[in-house]
């Protein structure tokens, strides 16, 4: 594959621009489904689902905001919670109960 670097105005959402390029190239038959999905960092199945729906830059912004506000996993607090709950079952027993 070749690398393409483009500069877009600040008013253009880069994710939307990538989506439009991937969609257009796929619909023209220039790239495969897998290549189009890779271009927008989706699985081929999800790319096809998105292809049938209009692009919603608002939901993309919400996703970006959530990712930027996400906090790293705090193992110490997690271990404290486990101690407070006093869980006696093994991991496999707990997982088996999820399906019940």
VMD Tcl script that builds the backbone (N, CA, C; Angstrom):
set m [mol new atoms 300]
animate dup $m
set s [atomselect $m all]
$s set {name element resname resid chain x y z} {
  {N N UNK 1 A 0.834 -1.187 0.000}
  {CA C UNK 1 A 0.000 0.000 0.000}
  {C C UNK 1 A 0.875 1.245 0.000}
  {N N UNK 2 A 0.345 2.303 -0.538}
  {CA C UNK 2 A 1.040 3.581 -0.563}
  {C C UNK 2 A 0.533 4.451 0.579}
  {N N UNK 3 A 1.347 5.405 0.984}
  {CA C UNK 3 A 0.969 6.344 2.035}
  {C C UNK 3 A 0.584 7.664 1.395}
  {N N UNK 4 A -0.513 8.238 1.873}
  {CA C UNK 4 A -1.001 9.518 1.381}
  {C C UNK 4 A -1.146 10.457 2.564}
  {N N UNK 5 A -0.532 11.616 2.474}
  {CA C UNK 5 A -0.645 12.626 3.520}
  {C C UNK 5 A -1.343 13.832 2.924}
  {N N UNK 6 A -2.434 14.263 3.550}
  {CA C UNK 6 A -3.149 15.433 3.058}
  {C C UNK 6 A -3.378 16.411 4.198}
  {N N UNK 7 A -3.484 17.674 3.842}
  {CA C UNK 7 A -3.797 18.718 4.809}
  {C C UNK 7 A -5.217 19.184 4.526}
  {N N UNK 8 A -6.044 19.191 5.573}
  {CA C UNK 8 A -7.423 19.633 5.420}
  {C C UNK 8 A -7.657 20.846 6.313}
  {N N UNK 9 A -8.590 21.712 5.925}
  {CA C UNK 9 A -8.892 22.870 6.776}
  {C C UNK 9 A -9.389 22.436 8.151}
  {N N UNK 10 A -9.250 23.303 9.127}
  {CA C UNK 10 A -9.701 23.000 10.486}
  {C C UNK 10 A -11.194 22.722 10.548}
  {N N UNK 11 A -11.939 23.203 9.580}
  {CA C UNK 11 A -13.391 22.998 9.578}
  {C C UNK 11 A -13.781 21.592 9.136}
  {N N UNK 12 A -12.824 20.829 8.593}
  {CA C UNK 12 A -13.104 19.468 8.123}
  {C C UNK 12 A -12.714 18.466 9.197}
  {N N UNK 13 A -13.639 17.579 9.507}
  {CA C UNK 13 A -13.380 16.506 10.466}
  {C C UNK 13 A -12.508 15.458 9.759}
  {N N UNK 14 A -11.278 15.209 10.253}
  {CA C UNK 14 A -10.392 14.251 9.585}
  {C C UNK 14 A -10.993 12.848 9.473}
  {N N UNK 15 A -11.738 12.423 10.493}
  {CA C UNK 15 A -12.360 11.103 10.442}
  {C C UNK 15 A -13.424 11.048 9.351}
  {N N UNK 16 A -14.165 12.123 9.199}
  {CA C UNK 16 A -15.185 12.172 8.152}
  {C C UNK 16 A -14.527 12.161 6.777}
  {N N UNK 17 A -13.417 12.865 6.630}
  {CA C UNK 17 A -12.703 12.886 5.353}
  {C C UNK 17 A -12.171 11.496 5.005}
  {N N UNK 18 A -11.605 10.794 5.997}
  {CA C UNK 18 A -11.126 9.415 5.761}
  {C C UNK 18 A -12.279 8.514 5.366}
  {N N UNK 19 A -13.420 8.674 6.075}
  {CA C UNK 19 A -14.591 7.862 5.770}
  {C C UNK 19 A -15.049 8.091 4.335}
  {N N UNK 20 A -15.143 9.349 3.937}
  {CA C UNK 20 A -15.615 9.663 2.587}
  {C C UNK 20 A -14.661 9.112 1.528}
  {N N UNK 21 A -13.371 9.182 1.787}
  {CA C UNK 21 A -12.406 8.652 0.838}
  {C C UNK 21 A -12.525 7.129 0.750}
  {N N UNK 22 A -12.606 6.464 1.887}
  {CA C UNK 22 A -12.726 5.008 1.896}
  {C C UNK 22 A -14.012 4.569 1.211}
  {N N UNK 23 A -15.119 5.253 1.513}
  {CA C UNK 23 A -16.404 4.910 0.908}
  {C C UNK 23 A -16.348 5.072 -0.598}
  {N N UNK 24 A -15.835 6.219 -1.053}
  {CA C UNK 24 A -15.792 6.491 -2.490}
  {C C UNK 24 A -14.908 5.494 -3.229}
  {N N UNK 25 A -13.733 5.219 -2.686}
  {CA C UNK 25 A -12.830 4.268 -3.337}
  {C C UNK 25 A -13.415 2.866 -3.369}
  {N N UNK 26 A -14.093 2.475 -2.289}
  {CA C UNK 26 A -14.722 1.153 -2.247}
  {C C UNK 26 A -15.864 1.061 -3.257}
  {N N UNK 27 A -16.707 2.093 -3.288}
  {CA C UNK 27 A -17.841 2.071 -4.209}
  {C C UNK 27 A -17.402 2.094 -5.670}
  {N N UNK 28 A -16.255 2.692 -5.965}
  {CA C UNK 28 A -15.717 2.707 -7.332}
  {C C UNK 28 A -14.989 1.406 -7.664}
  {N N UNK 29 A -14.777 0.555 -6.668}
  {CA C UNK 29 A -14.079 -0.705 -6.895}
  {C C UNK 29 A -12.564 -0.561 -6.909}
  {N N UNK 30 A -12.066 0.567 -6.430}
  {CA C UNK 30 A -10.624 0.816 -6.412}
  {C C UNK 30 A -9.920 0.060 -5.286}
  {N N UNK 31 A -10.633 -0.164 -4.176}
  {CA C UNK 31 A -10.071 -0.904 -3.045}
  {C C UNK 31 A -11.076 -1.956 -2.591}
  {N N UNK 32 A -10.566 -2.958 -1.897}
  {CA C UNK 32 A -11.429 -4.031 -1.390}
  {C C UNK 32 A -12.155 -3.579 -0.120}
  {N N UNK 33 A -13.120 -4.367 0.266}
  {CA C UNK 33 A -13.840 -4.104 1.510}
  {C C UNK 33 A -12.867 -4.071 2.685}
  {N N UNK 34 A -11.959 -5.020 2.724}
  {CA C UNK 34 A -11.000 -5.094 3.823}
  {C C UNK 34 A -10.096 -3.860 3.854}
  {N N UNK 35 A -9.658 -3.403 2.675}
  {CA C UNK 35 A -8.803 -2.216 2.616}
  {C C UNK 35 A -9.565 -0.970 3.056}
  {N N UNK 36 A -10.824 -0.854 2.621}
  {CA C UNK 36 A -11.638 0.302 3.018}
  {C C UNK 36 A -11.855 0.305 4.527}
  {N N UNK 37 A -12.158 -0.860 5.076}
  {CA C UNK 37 A -12.379 -0.969 6.524}
  {C C UNK 37 A -11.108 -0.617 7.293}
  {N N UNK 38 A -9.967 -1.082 6.798}
  {CA C UNK 38 A -8.693 -0.785 7.456}
  {C C UNK 38 A -8.402 0.715 7.428}
  {N N UNK 39 A -8.749 1.360 6.325}
  {CA C UNK 39 A -8.514 2.793 6.180}
  {C C UNK 39 A -9.225 3.597 7.257}
  {N N UNK 40 A -10.416 3.168 7.649}
  {CA C UNK 40 A -11.183 3.892 8.670}
  {C C UNK 40 A -11.161 3.181 10.023}
  {N N UNK 41 A -10.267 2.194 10.145}
  {CA C UNK 41 A -10.055 1.472 11.404}
  {C C UNK 41 A -11.323 0.811 11.924}
  {N N UNK 42 A -12.025 0.121 11.007}
  {CA C UNK 42 A -13.213 -0.646 11.365}
  {C C UNK 42 A -13.036 -2.078 10.885}
  {N N UNK 43 A -13.862 -2.968 11.411}
  {CA C UNK 43 A -13.904 -4.306 10.850}
  {C C UNK 43 A -14.706 -4.236 9.549}
  {N N UNK 44 A -14.479 -5.166 8.627}
  {CA C UNK 44 A -15.258 -5.141 7.379}
  {C C UNK 44 A -16.772 -5.177 7.615}
  {N N UNK 45 A -17.211 -5.944 8.591}
  {CA C UNK 45 A -18.645 -6.018 8.885}
  {C C UNK 45 A -19.189 -4.668 9.328}
  {N N UNK 46 A -18.479 -4.009 10.233}
  {CA C UNK 46 A -18.938 -2.716 10.726}
  {C C UNK 46 A -18.852 -1.656 9.631}
  {N N UNK 47 A -17.857 -1.778 8.749}
  {CA C UNK 47 A -17.762 -0.853 7.619}
  {C C UNK 47 A -19.027 -0.959 6.759}
  {N N UNK 48 A -19.459 -2.176 6.496}
  {CA C UNK 48 A -20.669 -2.373 5.682}
  {C C UNK 48 A -21.901 -1.799 6.384}
  {N N UNK 49 A -21.987 -1.955 7.684}
  {CA C UNK 49 A -23.115 -1.390 8.439}
  {C C UNK 49 A -23.086 0.122 8.334}
  {N N UNK 50 A -21.920 0.724 8.535}
  {CA C UNK 50 A -21.790 2.184 8.432}
  {C C UNK 50 A -22.052 2.668 7.013}
  {N N UNK 51 A -21.715 1.848 6.024}
  {CA C UNK 51 A -21.928 2.222 4.625}
  {C C UNK 51 A -23.412 2.412 4.338}
  {N N UNK 52 A -24.235 1.670 5.042}
  {CA C UNK 52 A -25.687 1.760 4.840}
  {C C UNK 52 A -26.318 2.893 5.636}
  {N N UNK 53 A -25.531 3.528 6.511}
  {CA C UNK 53 A -26.036 4.624 7.334}
  {C C UNK 53 A -25.265 5.898 7.004}
  {N N UNK 54 A -25.910 7.054 7.088}
  {CA C UNK 54 A -25.175 8.296 6.855}
  {C C UNK 54 A -24.152 8.534 7.969}
  {N N UNK 55 A -23.036 9.188 7.629}
  {CA C UNK 55 A -22.015 9.506 8.625}
  {C C UNK 55 A -22.554 10.540 9.594}
  {N N UNK 56 A -22.377 10.305 10.868}
  {CA C UNK 56 A -22.845 11.222 11.905}
  {C C UNK 56 A -21.633 11.738 12.670}
  {N N UNK 57 A -21.172 12.929 12.299}
  {CA C UNK 57 A -19.975 13.464 12.941}
  {C C UNK 57 A -20.208 13.768 14.415}
  {N N UNK 58 A -21.475 13.965 14.817}
  {CA C UNK 58 A -21.769 14.233 16.232}
  {C C UNK 58 A -21.429 13.012 17.075}
  {N N UNK 59 A -21.844 11.809 16.641}
  {CA C UNK 59 A -21.553 10.618 17.423}
  {C C UNK 59 A -20.054 10.345 17.439}
  {N N UNK 60 A -19.352 10.708 16.355}
  {CA C UNK 60 A -17.911 10.539 16.315}
  {C C UNK 60 A -17.259 11.470 17.337}
  {N N UNK 61 A -17.756 12.690 17.446}
  {CA C UNK 61 A -17.218 13.632 18.436}
  {C C UNK 61 A -17.482 13.137 19.851}
  {N N UNK 62 A -18.653 12.561 20.078}
  {CA C UNK 62 A -18.974 12.019 21.405}
  {C C UNK 62 A -17.986 10.915 21.749}
  {N N UNK 63 A -17.703 10.035 20.789}
  {CA C UNK 63 A -16.755 8.949 21.019}
  {C C UNK 63 A -15.372 9.511 21.342}
  {N N UNK 64 A -14.937 10.521 20.591}
  {CA C UNK 64 A -13.636 11.127 20.843}
  {C C UNK 64 A -13.585 11.762 22.228}
  {N N UNK 65 A -14.668 12.430 22.649}
  {CA C UNK 65 A -14.709 13.043 23.976}
  {C C UNK 65 A -14.621 11.993 25.072}
  {N N UNK 66 A -15.355 10.898 24.910}
  {CA C UNK 66 A -15.323 9.833 25.903}
  {C C UNK 66 A -13.921 9.234 26.012}
  {N N UNK 67 A -13.273 9.030 24.857}
  {CA C UNK 67 A -11.930 8.468 24.871}
  {C C UNK 67 A -10.940 9.417 25.536}
  {N N UNK 68 A -11.098 10.712 25.307}
  {CA C UNK 68 A -10.155 11.666 25.892}
  {C C UNK 68 A -10.354 11.785 27.404}
  {N N UNK 69 A -11.575 11.515 27.893}
  {CA C UNK 69 A -11.857 11.623 29.316}
  {C C UNK 69 A -11.645 10.313 30.065}
  {N N UNK 70 A -11.379 9.232 29.338}
  {CA C UNK 70 A -11.218 7.917 29.968}
  {C C UNK 70 A -10.005 7.935 30.901}
  {N N UNK 71 A -10.181 7.290 32.028}
  {CA C UNK 71 A -9.106 7.235 33.006}
  {C C UNK 71 A -8.448 5.856 32.938}
  {N N UNK 72 A -7.149 5.791 33.208}
  {CA C UNK 72 A -6.477 4.493 33.171}
  {C C UNK 72 A -6.974 3.583 34.295}
  {N N UNK 73 A -6.871 2.297 34.064}
  {CA C UNK 73 A -7.279 1.293 35.037}
  {C C UNK 73 A -6.389 1.386 36.272}
  {N N UNK 74 A -7.011 1.481 37.445}
  {CA C UNK 74 A -6.270 1.586 38.705}
  {C C UNK 74 A -6.334 0.228 39.407}
  {N N UNK 75 A -5.283 -0.561 39.249}
  {CA C UNK 75 A -5.247 -1.918 39.789}
  {C C UNK 75 A -5.356 -1.920 41.309}
  {N N UNK 76 A -4.763 -0.931 41.977}
  {CA C UNK 76 A -4.792 -0.880 43.442}
  {C C UNK 76 A -6.228 -0.711 43.952}
  {N N UNK 77 A -6.981 0.199 43.335}
  {CA C UNK 77 A -8.376 0.393 43.745}
  {C C UNK 77 A -9.206 -0.854 43.451}
  {N N UNK 78 A -8.907 -1.508 42.329}
  {CA C UNK 78 A -9.620 -2.735 41.974}
  {C C UNK 78 A -9.374 -3.823 43.017}
  {N N UNK 79 A -8.112 -3.992 43.413}
  {CA C UNK 79 A -7.783 -4.994 44.434}
  {C C UNK 79 A -8.442 -4.661 45.769}
  {N N UNK 80 A -8.517 -3.367 46.128}
  {CA C UNK 80 A -9.189 -2.964 47.364}
  {C C UNK 80 A -10.672 -3.326 47.308}
  {N N UNK 81 A -11.291 -3.112 46.162}
  {CA C UNK 81 A -12.695 -3.452 46.002}
  {C C UNK 81 A -12.916 -4.950 46.151}
  {N N UNK 82 A -12.033 -5.743 45.579}
  {CA C UNK 82 A -12.140 -7.197 45.708}
  {C C UNK 82 A -12.041 -7.603 47.178}
  {N N UNK 83 A -11.103 -6.999 47.898}
  {CA C UNK 83 A -10.954 -7.309 49.322}
  {C C UNK 83 A -12.203 -6.920 50.105}
  {N N UNK 84 A -12.801 -5.778 49.782}
  {CA C UNK 84 A -14.009 -5.324 50.475}
  {C C UNK 84 A -15.189 -6.254 50.196}
  {N N UNK 85 A -15.277 -6.762 48.983}
  {CA C UNK 85 A -16.400 -7.632 48.625}
  {C C UNK 85 A -16.231 -9.038 49.174}
  {N N UNK 86 A -15.006 -9.412 49.507}
  {CA C UNK 86 A -14.712 -10.728 50.068}
  {C C UNK 86 A -15.235 -11.843 49.162}
  {N N UNK 87 A -14.811 -11.834 47.917}
  {CA C UNK 87 A -15.242 -12.829 46.938}
  {C C UNK 87 A -14.484 -14.132 47.195}
  {N N UNK 88 A -15.226 -15.217 47.388}
  {CA C UNK 88 A -14.622 -16.506 47.702}
  {C C UNK 88 A -14.564 -17.446 46.496}
  {N N UNK 89 A -15.427 -17.205 45.501}
  {CA C UNK 89 A -15.482 -18.094 44.349}
  {C C UNK 89 A -14.251 -17.899 43.471}
  {N N UNK 90 A -13.899 -18.979 42.770}
  {CA C UNK 90 A -12.793 -18.874 41.827}
  {C C UNK 90 A -13.269 -18.119 40.584}
  {N N UNK 91 A -12.318 -17.667 39.803}
  {CA C UNK 91 A -12.640 -16.936 38.575}
  {C C UNK 91 A -13.539 -17.770 37.671}
  {N N UNK 92 A -13.239 -19.040 37.517}
  {CA C UNK 92 A -14.032 -19.902 36.621}
  {C C UNK 92 A -15.455 -20.067 37.148}
  {N N UNK 93 A -15.618 -20.152 38.467}
  {CA C UNK 93 A -16.969 -20.248 39.026}
  {C C UNK 93 A -17.768 -18.971 38.764}
  {N N UNK 94 A -17.132 -17.826 38.896}
  {CA C UNK 94 A -17.802 -16.553 38.643}
  {C C UNK 94 A -18.212 -16.449 37.165}
  {N N UNK 95 A -17.322 -16.840 36.266}
  {CA C UNK 95 A -17.619 -16.778 34.839}
  {C C UNK 95 A -18.761 -17.717 34.497}
  {N N UNK 96 A -18.792 -18.887 35.099}
  {CA C UNK 96 A -19.881 -19.851 34.850}
  {C C UNK 96 A -21.229 -19.287 35.261}
  {N N UNK 97 A -21.250 -18.428 36.310}
  {CA C UNK 97 A -22.501 -17.861 36.795}
  {C C UNK 97 A -23.037 -16.767 35.865}
  {N N UNK 98 A -22.192 -16.178 35.072}
  {CA C UNK 98 A -22.632 -15.108 34.176}
  {C C UNK 98 A -23.675 -15.623 33.197}
  {N N UNK 99 A -23.500 -16.823 32.684}
  {CA C UNK 99 A -24.424 -17.358 31.699}
  {C C UNK 99 A -25.718 -17.887 32.264}
  {N N UNK 100 A -25.870 -17.893 33.569}
  {CA C UNK 100 A -27.079 -18.461 34.184}
  {C C UNK 100 A -28.162 -17.442 34.346}
}
mol reanalyze $m
mol bondsrecalc $m
mol representation Tube
mol addrep $m
